[in-house]
């Protein structure tokens, strides 16, 4: 299983291409995942990129919670999957972000790759920093979620 961790700054070129960080490319290559599934996040202003193996798990999980014969479930699934695009790394290790994605995350030339375990995101740095907890709130949230867990 891939592990995408940390945050790494990158630059978009004029065509909307960006180098996927080397550590992320190595993780993808190790698992044989050349294709990525790209989707705009529905909650925050970022692009999520899933290796194909992780996208397949997410899709199966989604389908297991819906009834494909139910009109509302089908509408939800259709809208969810209609926003997904498959992207591949080029020979130089770049992916192409469409203008609609660049605009949606409010990026100019500078972007931030953020590893989130089994997938990664692309952010405008200011939006990423605005979305983070403050130090005290982060500590409280960790205590609330993980306070009973010993590591």
LUMDO-405570 format. One record per atom (N, C-alpha, C): residue number from 1; residue in one letter; atom name; x, y, z. Coordinates in steps of 0.05 Angstrom, whole numbers, always signed. Layout:
ATOM   n res atom      u      v      w
ATOM NUM   A   CA      X      Y      Z
...
//
This chain:
ATOM   n res atom      u      v      w
ATOM   1   X    N    +17    -24     +0
ATOM   1   X   CA     +0     +0     +0
ATOM   1   X    C    +18    +25     +0
ATOM   2   X    N    +10    +44    -17
ATOM   2   X   CA    +25    +69    -18
ATOM   2   X    C    +21    +85     +7
ATOM   3   X    N    +41   +101    +14
ATOM   3   X   CA    +39   +120    +36
ATOM   3   X    C    +48   +147    +25
ATOM   4   X    N    +29   +165    +23
ATOM   4   X   CA    +35   +192    +14
ATOM   4   X    C    +34   +210    +39
ATOM   5   X    N    +56   +221    +46
ATOM   5   X   CA    +58   +237    +70
ATOM   5   X    C    +71   +264    +65
ATOM   6   X    N    +67   +283    +83
ATOM   6   X   CA    +81   +308    +81
ATOM   6   X    C    +68   +327    +61
ATOM   7   X    N    +81   +351    +59
ATOM   7   X   CA    +72   +370    +39
ATOM   7   X    C    +96   +380    +23
ATOM   8   X    N    +92   +383     -3
ATOM   8   X   CA   +114   +390    -21
ATOM   8   X    C   +105   +411    -40
ATOM   9   X    N   +120   +433    -42
ATOM   9   X   CA   +113   +455    -60
ATOM   9   X    C   +121   +448    -88
ATOM  10   X    N   +105   +457   -107
ATOM  10   X   CA   +110   +452   -136
ATOM  10   X    C   +100   +476   -152
ATOM  11   X    N   +107   +477   -177
ATOM  11   X   CA    +99   +499   -195
ATOM  11   X    C    +85   +487   -219
ATOM  12   X    N    +63   +500   -226
ATOM  12   X   CA    +49   +494   -251
ATOM  12   X    C    +63   +508   -274
ATOM  13   X    N    +65   +495   -297
ATOM  13   X   CA    +76   +510   -320
ATOM  13   X    C    +52   +523   -334
ATOM  14   X    N    +58   +538   -356
ATOM  14   X   CA    +37   +553   -369
ATOM  14   X    C    +15   +535   -381
ATOM  15   X    N    +21   +510   -386
ATOM  15   X   CA     +2   +492   -397
ATOM  15   X    C    -15   +477   -376
ATOM  16   X    N     -8   +482   -350
ATOM  16   X   CA    -23   +469   -328
ATOM  16   X    C    -10   +443   -320
ATOM  17   X    N    +14   +438   -328
ATOM  17   X   CA    +28   +413   -320
ATOM  17   X    C    +43   +418   -295
ATOM  18   X    N    +45   +397   -278
ATOM  18   X   CA    +60   +399   -253
ATOM  18   X    C    +74   +372   -248
ATOM  19   X    N    +99   +374   -239
ATOM  19   X   CA   +114   +350   -232
ATOM  19   X    C   +102   +338   -206
ATOM  20   X    N    +96   +313   -207
ATOM  20   X   CA    +88   +298   -183
ATOM  20   X    C   +113   +294   -167
ATOM  21   X    N   +113   +300   -141
ATOM  21   X   CA   +138   +297   -125
ATOM  21   X    C   +150   +269   -128
ATOM  22   X    N   +177   +268   -129
ATOM  22   X   CA   +191   +243   -133
ATOM  22   X    C   +183   +221   -113
ATOM  23   X    N   +179   +228    -88
ATOM  23   X   CA   +172   +208    -68
ATOM  23   X    C   +144   +196    -75
ATOM  24   X    N   +126   +212    -85
ATOM  24   X   CA   +100   +202    -92
ATOM  24   X    C   +102   +185   -117
ATOM  25   X    N   +119   +193   -136
ATOM  25   X   CA   +122   +177   -161
ATOM  25   X    C   +134   +150   -154
ATOM  26   X    N   +153   +149   -136
ATOM  26   X   CA   +165   +124   -128
ATOM  26   X    C   +144   +105   -115
ATOM  27   X    N   +127   +116    -98
ATOM  27   X   CA   +106   +100    -86
ATOM  27   X    C    +87    +89   -107
ATOM  28   X    N    +80   +105   -126
ATOM  28   X   CA    +63    +96   -148
ATOM  28   X    C    +76    +74   -164
ATOM  29   X    N   +101    +78   -171
ATOM  29   X   CA   +116    +58   -187
ATOM  29   X    C   +119    +32   -172
ATOM  30   X    N   +124    +34   -146
ATOM  30   X   CA   +128    +10   -129
ATOM  30   X    C   +103     -8   -130
ATOM  31   X    N    +80     +5   -131
ATOM  31   X   CA    +55    -10   -131
ATOM  31   X    C    +44    -16   -159
ATOM  32   X    N    +59     -5   -179
ATOM  32   X   CA    +50     -9   -207
ATOM  32   X    C    +26     +8   -215
ATOM  33   X    N    +21    +29   -200
ATOM  33   X   CA     -2    +47   -205
ATOM  33   X    C     +7    +71   -222
ATOM  34   X    N     +4    +69   -248
ATOM  34   X   CA    +11    +91   -266
ATOM  34   X    C    -11   +111   -269
ATOM  35   X    N    -36   +101   -268
ATOM  35   X   CA    -59   +119   -271
ATOM  35   X    C    -68   +130   -245
ATOM  36   X    N    -77   +155   -246
ATOM  36   X   CA    -88   +168   -222
ATOM  36   X    C   -116   +177   -229
ATOM  37   X    N   -133   +176   -209
ATOM  37   X   CA   -161   +185   -212
ATOM  37   X    C   -163   +211   -197
ATOM  38   X    N   -170   +232   -212
ATOM  38   X   CA   -171   +259   -202
ATOM  38   X    C   -200   +267   -198
ATOM  39   X    N   -205   +281   -175
ATOM  39   X   CA   -231   +291   -169
ATOM  39   X    C   -229   +316   -152
ATOM  40   X    N   -245   +336   -158
ATOM  40   X   CA   -246   +359   -141
ATOM  40   X    C   -260   +351   -115
ATOM  41   X    N   -248   +360    -93
ATOM  41   X   CA   -260   +353    -67
ATOM  41   X    C   -287   +367    -64
ATOM  42   X    N   -306   +354    -52
ATOM  42   X   CA   -333   +366    -49
ATOM  42   X    C   -335   +383    -24
ATOM  43   X    N   -314   +382     -7
ATOM  43   X   CA   -315   +397    +19
ATOM  43   X    C   -296   +420    +19
ATOM  44   X    N   -272   +416     +9
ATOM  44   X   CA   -251   +437    +10
ATOM  44   X    C   -242   +444    -19
ATOM  45   X    N   -227   +465    -21
ATOM  45   X   CA   -217   +473    -48
ATOM  45   X    C   -190   +460    -54
ATOM  46   X    N   -192   +434    -61
ATOM  46   X   CA   -168   +420    -69
ATOM  46   X    C   -176   +399    -89
ATOM  47   X    N   -155   +388   -102
ATOM  47   X   CA   -159   +366   -121
ATOM  47   X    C   -148   +341   -107
ATOM  48   X    N   -163   +320   -107
ATOM  48   X   CA   -154   +295    -95
ATOM  48   X    C   -145   +276   -118
ATOM  49   X    N   -123   +263   -113
ATOM  49   X   CA   -112   +244   -133
ATOM  49   X    C   -109   +217   -120
ATOM  50   X    N   -123   +197   -131
ATOM  50   X   CA   -122   +170   -120
ATOM  50   X    C   -108   +151   -139
ATOM  51   X    N    -89   +135   -129
ATOM  51   X   CA    -78   +114   -146
ATOM  51   X    C   -101    +95   -154
ATOM  52   X    N    -99    +82   -176
ATOM  52   X   CA   -121    +65   -186
ATOM  52   X    C   -130    +45   -165
ATOM  53   X    N   -112    +33   -151
ATOM  53   X   CA   -119    +12   -131
ATOM  53   X    C   -136    +25   -109
ATOM  54   X    N   -130    +49   -101
ATOM  54   X   CA   -146    +62    -80
ATOM  54   X    C   -172    +72    -90
ATOM  55   X    N   -172    +82   -115
ATOM  55   X   CA   -197    +91   -127
ATOM  55   X    C   -217    +67   -129
ATOM  56   X    N   -207    +44   -137
ATOM  56   X   CA   -224    +21   -140
ATOM  56   X    C   -237    +14   -113
ATOM  57   X    N   -221    +15    -91
ATOM  57   X   CA   -232    +10    -64
ATOM  57   X    C   -253    +30    -57
ATOM  58   X    N   -248    +56    -62
ATOM  58   X   CA   -267    +77    -56
ATOM  58   X    C   -293    +73    -72
ATOM  59   X    N   -290    +67    -97
ATOM  59   X   CA   -313    +63   -114
ATOM  59   X    C   -330    +39   -104
ATOM  60   X    N   -317    +17    -98
ATOM  60   X   CA   -331     -6    -87
ATOM  60   X    C   -345     +0    -61
ATOM  61   X    N   -332    +16    -44
ATOM  61   X   CA   -345    +24    -19
ATOM  61   X    C   -370    +41    -24
ATOM  62   X    N   -367    +59    -42
ATOM  62   X   CA   -390    +77    -49
ATOM  62   X    C   -413    +60    -59
ATOM  63   X    N   -408    +43    -78
ATOM  63   X   CA   -429    +26    -90
ATOM  63   X    C   -442     +8    -69
ATOM  64   X    N   -426     -1    -50
ATOM  64   X   CA   -438    -19    -29
ATOM  64   X    C   -458     -4    -11
ATOM  65   X    N   -458    +23    -12
ATOM  65   X   CA   -476    +38     +5
ATOM  65   X    C   -500    +49    -10
ATOM  66   X    N   -503    +43    -35
ATOM  66   X   CA   -525    +53    -51
ATOM  66   X    C   -540    +31    -65
ATOM  67   X    N   -565    +38    -72
ATOM  67   X   CA   -582    +21    -88
ATOM  67   X    C   -583    +32   -116
ATOM  68   X    N   -571    +18   -135
ATOM  68   X   CA   -570    +28   -162
ATOM  68   X    C   -597    +30   -176
ATOM  69   X    N   -618    +20   -163
ATOM  69   X   CA   -645    +21   -173
ATOM  69   X    C   -660    +44   -161
ATOM  70   X    N   -648    +57   -141
ATOM  70   X   CA   -660    +80   -128
ATOM  70   X    C   -652   +106   -143
ATOM  71   X    N   -671   +122   -151
ATOM  71   X   CA   -666   +145   -167
ATOM  71   X    C   -647   +165   -154
ATOM  72   X    N   -651   +170   -128
ATOM  72   X   CA   -633   +189   -114
ATOM  72   X    C   -605   +178   -110
ATOM  73   X    N   -603   +152   -104
ATOM  73   X   CA   -577   +140   -102
ATOM  73   X    C   -562   +140   -128
ATOM  74   X    N   -576   +134   -150
ATOM  74   X   CA   -564   +134   -176
ATOM  74   X    C   -555   +162   -184
ATOM  75   X    N   -571   +182   -178
ATOM  75   X   CA   -564   +210   -183
ATOM  75   X    C   -539   +218   -168
ATOM  76   X    N   -537   +210   -143
ATOM  76   X   CA   -513   +216   -126
ATOM  76   X    C   -489   +202   -138
ATOM  77   X    N   -491   +177   -144
ATOM  77   X   CA   -468   +162   -156
ATOM  77   X    C   -460   +174   -182
ATOM  78   X    N   -479   +180   -199
ATOM  78   X   CA   -473   +192   -225
ATOM  78   X    C   -458   +218   -222
ATOM  79   X    N   -467   +235   -204
ATOM  79   X   CA   -454   +261   -201
ATOM  79   X    C   -426   +258   -189
ATOM  80   X    N   -423   +239   -171
ATOM  80   X   CA   -397   +233   -159
ATOM  80   X    C   -377   +224   -180
ATOM  81   X    N   -386   +205   -197
ATOM  81   X   CA   -367   +193   -217
ATOM  81   X    C   -364   +212   -241
ATOM  82   X    N   -383   +228   -247
ATOM  82   X   CA   -381   +246   -270
ATOM  82   X    C   -358   +266   -266
ATOM  83   X    N   -352   +272   -241
ATOM  83   X   CA   -330   +291   -236
ATOM  83   X    C   -303   +279   -234
ATOM  84   X    N   -300   +254   -241
ATOM  84   X   CA   -275   +240   -239
ATOM  84   X    C   -261   +238   -266
ATOM  85   X    N   -235   +242   -266
ATOM  85   X   CA   -220   +240   -291
ATOM  85   X    C   -195   +223   -285
ATOM  86   X    N   -188   +207   -305
ATOM  86   X   CA   -164   +191   -302
ATOM  86   X    C   -141   +207   -315
ATOM  87   X    N   -119   +210   -300
ATOM  87   X   CA    -96   +224   -311
ATOM  87   X    C    -72   +205   -308
ATOM  88   X    N    -53   +208   -326
ATOM  88   X   CA    -29   +192   -325
ATOM  88   X    C     -5   +210   -325
ATOM  89   X    N    +16   +200   -312
ATOM  89   X   CA    +41   +215   -312
ATOM  89   X    C    +53   +214   -339
ATOM  90   X    N    +64   +236   -349
ATOM  90   X   CA    +78   +235   -374
ATOM  90   X    C   +106   +225   -369
ATOM  91   X    N   +122   +223   -390
ATOM  91   X   CA   +149   +212   -388
ATOM  91   X    C   +167   +227   -369
ATOM  92   X    N   +160   +253   -364
ATOM  92   X   CA   +176   +269   -346
ATOM  92   X    C   +166   +268   -317
ATOM  93   X    N   +144   +254   -312
ATOM  93   X   CA   +133   +252   -285
ATOM  93   X    C   +113   +274   -278
ATOM  94   X    N   +101   +286   -299
ATOM  94   X   CA    +82   +308   -295
ATOM  94   X    C    +54   +298   -300
ATOM  95   X    N    +35   +313   -288
ATOM  95   X   CA     +7   +309   -295
ATOM  95   X    C     -4   +336   -305
ATOM  96   X    N    -25   +334   -320
ATOM  96   X   CA    -38   +358   -331
ATOM  96   X    C    -63   +364   -315
ATOM  97   X    N    -64   +388   -303
ATOM  97   X   CA    -89   +397   -290
ATOM  97   X    C   -104   +415   -310
ATOM  98   X    N   -129   +409   -314
ATOM  98   X   CA   -145   +426   -331
ATOM  98   X    C   -150   +453   -318
ATOM  99   X    N   -155   +473   -335
ATOM  99   X   CA   -160   +500   -325
ATOM  99   X    C   -182   +501   -305
ATOM 100   X    N   -203   +485   -309
ATOM 100   X   CA   -226   +485   -290
ATOM 100   X    C   -217   +476   -262
ATOM 101   X    N   -197   +457   -261
ATOM 101   X   CA   -187   +448   -235
ATOM 101   X    C   -169   +469   -222
ATOM 102   X    N   -152   +482   -239
ATOM 102   X   CA   -135   +503   -229
ATOM 102   X    C   -151   +526   -218
ATOM 103   X    N   -172   +533   -232
ATOM 103   X   CA   -190   +555   -223
ATOM 103   X    C   -205   +547   -198
ATOM 104   X    N   -214   +522   -196
ATOM 104   X   CA   -230   +513   -173
ATOM 104   X    C   -214   +514   -147
ATOM 105   X    N   -187   +508   -149
ATOM 105   X   CA   -171   +508   -125
ATOM 105   X    C   -157   +535   -121
ATOM 106   X    N   -163   +554   -139
ATOM 106   X   CA   -153   +581   -137
ATOM 106   X    C   -123   +582   -138
ATOM 107   X    N   -111   +566   -156
ATOM 107   X   CA    -82   +565   -158
ATOM 107   X    C    -72   +584   -180
ATOM 108   X    N    -48   +594   -177
ATOM 108   X   CA    -36   +609   -198
ATOM 108   X    C    -14   +592   -209
ATOM 109   X    N    +11   +596   -201
ATOM 109   X   CA    +32   +578   -210
ATOM 109   X    C    +42   +561   -187
ATOM 110   X    N    +39   +570   -163
ATOM 110   X   CA    +49   +554   -140
ATOM 110   X    C    +27   +537   -129
ATOM 111   X    N    +33   +511   -125
ATOM 111   X   CA    +14   +493   -113
ATOM 111   X    C    +28   +477    -91
ATOM 112   X    N    +12   +463    -76
ATOM 112   X   CA    +23   +447    -54
ATOM 112   X    C    +11   +419    -55
ATOM 113   X    N    +29   +399    -57
ATOM 113   X   CA    +21   +371    -56
ATOM 113   X    C    +20   +364    -26
ATOM 114   X    N     -2   +352    -18
ATOM 114   X   CA     -6   +343    +10
ATOM 114   X    C    -13   +313    +10
ATOM 115   X    N     +4   +298    +23
ATOM 115   X   CA     +0   +269    +26
ATOM 115   X    C    -21   +263    +47
ATOM 116   X    N    -40   +246    +41
ATOM 116   X   CA    -61   +239    +60
ATOM 116   X    C    -63   +209    +62
ATOM 117   X    N    -40   +196    +67
ATOM 117   X   CA    -40   +167    +71
ATOM 117   X    C    -41   +153    +44
ATOM 118   X    N    -64   +143    +36
ATOM 118   X   CA    -67   +127    +12
ATOM 118   X    C    -74   +143    -13
ATOM 119   X    N    -75   +170    -11
ATOM 119   X   CA    -79   +187    -34
ATOM 119   X    C    -65   +214    -28
ATOM 120   X    N    -65   +232    -48
ATOM 120   X   CA    -54   +258    -43
ATOM 120   X    C    -71   +279    -55
ATOM 121   X    N    -67   +304    -46
ATOM 121   X   CA    -83   +327    -55
ATOM 121   X    C    -64   +348    -67
ATOM 122   X    N    -76   +366    -83
ATOM 122   X   CA    -63   +390    -93
ATOM 122   X    C    -79   +414    -83
ATOM 123   X    N    -65   +432    -71
ATOM 123   X   CA    -78   +456    -59
ATOM 123   X    C    -64   +482    -68
ATOM 124   X    N    -79   +503    -65
ATOM 124   X   CA    -67   +530    -64
ATOM 124   X    C    -58   +532    -35
ATOM 125   X    N    -34   +541    -30
ATOM 125   X   CA    -23   +540     -2
ATOM 125   X    C    -40   +556    +17
ATOM 126   X    N    -49   +580     +9
ATOM 126   X   CA    -65   +596    +27
ATOM 126   X    C    -91   +582    +36
ATOM 127   X    N   -104   +568    +17
ATOM 127   X   CA   -128   +553    +24
ATOM 127   X    C   -122   +530    +42
ATOM 128   X    N    -99   +517    +37
ATOM 128   X   CA    -91   +494    +55
ATOM 128   X    C    -87   +504    +83
ATOM 129   X    N    -72   +526    +86
ATOM 129   X   CA    -66   +536   +113
ATOM 129   X    C    -91   +546   +127
ATOM 130   X    N   -110   +558   +112
ATOM 130   X   CA   -135   +567   +124
ATOM 130   X    C   -152   +544   +133
ATOM 131   X    N   -149   +521   +121
ATOM 131   X   CA   -165   +497   +127
ATOM 131   X    C   -154   +482   +152
ATOM 132   X    N   -130   +487   +160
ATOM 132   X   CA   -118   +473   +182
ATOM 132   X    C   -129   +482   +209
ATOM 133   X    N   -128   +465   +229
ATOM 133   X   CA   -134   +472   +256
ATOM 133   X    C   -113   +491   +267
ATOM 134   X    N   -120   +508   +286
ATOM 134   X   CA   -100   +522   +301
ATOM 134   X    C    -86   +502   +320
ATOM 135   X    N    -63   +509   +332
ATOM 135   X   CA    -48   +490   +348
ATOM 135   X    C    -65   +478   +371
ATOM 136   X    N    -78   +495   +386
ATOM 136   X   CA    -94   +485   +409
ATOM 136   X    C   -117   +467   +399
ATOM 137   X    N   -131   +476   +378
ATOM 137   X   CA   -153   +460   +368
ATOM 137   X    C   -144   +433   +357
ATOM 138   X    N   -120   +433   +344
ATOM 138   X   CA   -109   +409   +333
ATOM 138   X    C   -103   +389   +356
ATOM 139   X    N    -92   +399   +378
ATOM 139   X   CA    -86   +383   +401
ATOM 139   X    C   -112   +371   +413
ATOM 140   X    N   -132   +388   +415
ATOM 140   X   CA   -158   +379   +426
ATOM 140   X    C   -171   +358   +408
ATOM 141   X    N   -170   +362   +382
ATOM 141   X   CA   -181   +343   +363
ATOM 141   X    C   -167   +317   +364
ATOM 142   X    N   -140   +317   +366
ATOM 142   X   CA   -125   +292   +369
ATOM 142   X    C   -132   +277   +394
ATOM 143   X    N   -134   +292   +416
ATOM 143   X   CA   -142   +280   +442
ATOM 143   X    C   -170   +268   +440
ATOM 144   X    N   -188   +282   +427
ATOM 144   X   CA   -215   +272   +425
ATOM 144   X    C   -217   +246   +408
ATOM 145   X    N   -203   +246   +386
ATOM 145   X   CA   -204   +222   +368
ATOM 145   X    C   -186   +200   +377
ATOM 146   X    N   -162   +207   +387
ATOM 146   X   CA   -142   +186   +392
ATOM 146   X    C   -133   +184   +421
ATOM 147   X    N   -146   +198   +439
ATOM 147   X   CA   -138   +198   +467
ATOM 147   X    C   -137   +171   +480
ATOM 148   X    N   -153   +152   +471
ATOM 148   X   CA   -154   +125   +484
ATOM 148   X    C   -136   +106   +470
ATOM 149   X    N   -122   +114   +449
ATOM 149   X   CA   -105    +96   +434
ATOM 149   X    C    -76    +99   +443
ATOM 150   X    N    -64    +76   +449
ATOM 150   X   CA    -35    +77   +457
ATOM 150   X    C    -19    +68   +433
ATOM 151   X    N     +1    +83   +427
ATOM 151   X   CA    +18    +78   +404
ATOM 151   X    C    +46    +70   +414
//
